[in-house]
Amino acid sequence: MKKTGALFIVCGPSGVGKGTVCKELLRVKPEVKLSISATTRERRKGEIEGVNYYFIGKSNFQDMIKSGGFLEYAEVYNNLYGTPKKYVLEQLDMGYDIILEIDPQGAMQIKEKFPKGIFIFLLPPSMKELRNRIISRGRDDEDNIEKRLNCAYKEIDFIKEYDYYIINDDLSNAVNSLVSIIEAEGCRVKGNVDELIKMYKEEV
Amino acid sequence: MKKTGALFIVCGPSGVGKGTVCKELLRVKPEVKLSISATTRERRKGEIEGVNYYFIGKSNFQDMIKSGGFLEYAEVYNNLYGTPKKYVLEQLDMGYDIILEIDPQGAMQIKEKFPKGIFIFLLPPSMKELRNRIISRGRDDEDNIEKRLNCAYKEIDFIKEYDYYIINDDLSNAVNSLVSIIEAEGCRVKGNVDELIKMYKEEV
């Protein structure tokens, strides 16, 4: 039976642990493909081109916008981030499930262009804990921390736009939930009705 | 966060292995409750009252129909089967997930009365294999085997009414899929939006 892959969009406020959860998912379920975003922001220590991001210049990025090369793009804290469309569509067609880790702005653009996507919102155990996580990763000054927290409050208000939520209280629990969602979505009748009926009728 | 349980309806043609899959599910996930059906059919060897079924007389069964005591009921091969409503609603309200193993006739009645249910269709690996399974359990004569297979063909045509399908080629794979579906449905945003928003806003 020919199956198309599904696109899983993992979203959530800055600092909630999207990157860690997705990285661990790829370890336990290596058949899932990761969509690599393009960004104009500077490379952080330890980040690898084509693994963490495609690091591209602002004018290249704007050319890709004009030619419709992005499934979504957004400006976040003065940097551009985007999802190159071609790779995602090719992998889905080949039957692979794809995971895409993005911020809520990008997620809502994807929802418009690709409503078949499965939208997952990662939540912190509490707002207090989110603050602790942002502080402990040590990337932001006090002003930025407040900016991120205010943003998080607003983003949670849009949770109704998502299909699933996962509370990231414990990495392994969160990853297990994500694996269950991916496997359950692989059992969806919708989109496979004709193929399923054909499969049993052709035997006669 | 207060959560309501979900009702999982496991359905599929006669002989596909619904009973075995549900039994194994309860072993690996004992927190799930099984809905016990009432039936007027005779008890088979090894079946226990209140565990496999509530075995009740025809007139008792008809009284319960009249008083609206069933979530669904159906006549299958000259016997009445039904799902007593009270137990299911109570357990859901207490936050338990419930699994209900029924034939496709009953499933469609439940869908009408309880559209929030999660409908799962268990499929055989092939119709040939379904025939083998029906023969090997040794309960049916040739006529009945054909009746069951014809019925199965018709039932598969209604697969679009279901949310999920599971191909029961291997017991442990089928049970894993069922576990994933139950866990993924526990992460659904729908029905929990207000509770989720409240949870984060109340901290302020």
Contacts between the chains, C-beta under 8 A, distances in Angstrom:
chain1	res1	chain2	res2	distance
A	120	B	187	7.9
A	121	B	189	7.0
A	123	B	196	7.4
A	123	B	200	7.5
A	126	B	200	7.5
A	126	B	203	6.0
A	127	B	200	5.7
A	127	B	203	5.0
A	127	B	204	7.5
A	128	B	203	6.6
A	153	B	200	7.3
A	153	B	201	7.7
A	153	B	204	7.9
A	156	B	196	7.4
A	156	B	197	6.3
A	156	B	200	5.1
A	156	B	201	7.9
A	157	B	197	6.5
A	159	B	189	5.8
A	159	B	193	6.1
A	159	B	196	5.6
A	159	B	197	6.7
A	160	B	189	6.5
A	160	B	193	4.6
A	162	B	189	5.0
A	163	B	188	7.2
A	163	B	189	6.3
A	163	B	190	7.8
A	164	B	184	6.9
A	164	B	187	4.3
A	164	B	188	6.2
A	164	B	189	6.2
A	165	B	187	5.9
A	165	B	189	5.2
A	165	B	192	7.4
A	165	B	196	6.3
A	166	B	187	5.8
A	176	B	183	7.5
A	177	B	183	6.5
A	177	B	184	7.7
A	177	B	187	5.5
A	179	B	180	7.4
A	180	B	179	7.4
A	180	B	180	4.3
A	180	B	181	7.9
A	180	B	183	3.8
A	180	B	184	4.6
A	180	B	187	7.5
A	181	B	180	7.9
A	181	B	184	4.5
A	181	B	187	6.2
A	183	B	176	7.5
A	183	B	177	6.5
A	183	B	180	3.8
A	183	B	184	7.5
A	184	B	164	6.9
A	184	B	177	7.7
A	184	B	180	4.7
A	184	B	181	4.5
A	184	B	183	7.5
A	184	B	184	3.6
A	184	B	185	7.3
A	185	B	184	7.3
A	187	B	120	7.9
A	187	B	164	4.3
A	187	B	165	5.9
A	187	B	166	5.8
A	187	B	177	5.5
A	187	B	180	7.5
A	187	B	181	6.2
A	188	B	163	7.2
A	188	B	164	6.2
A	189	B	121	7.0
A	189	B	159	5.8
A	189	B	160	6.5
A	189	B	162	5.0
A	189	B	163	6.2
A	189	B	164	6.2
A	189	B	165	5.3
A	190	B	163	7.8
A	192	B	165	7.4
A	193	B	159	6.2
A	193	B	160	4.7
A	196	B	123	7.4
A	196	B	156	7.4
A	196	B	159	5.6
A	196	B	165	6.4
A	197	B	156	6.3
A	197	B	157	6.5
A	197	B	159	6.7
A	200	B	123	7.5
A	200	B	126	7.5
A	200	B	127	5.7
A	200	B	153	7.3
A	200	B	156	5.1
A	201	B	153	7.7
A	201	B	156	7.9
A	203	B	126	6.1
A	203	B	127	5.0
A	203	B	128	6.6
A	204	B	127	7.6
A	204	B	153	7.9
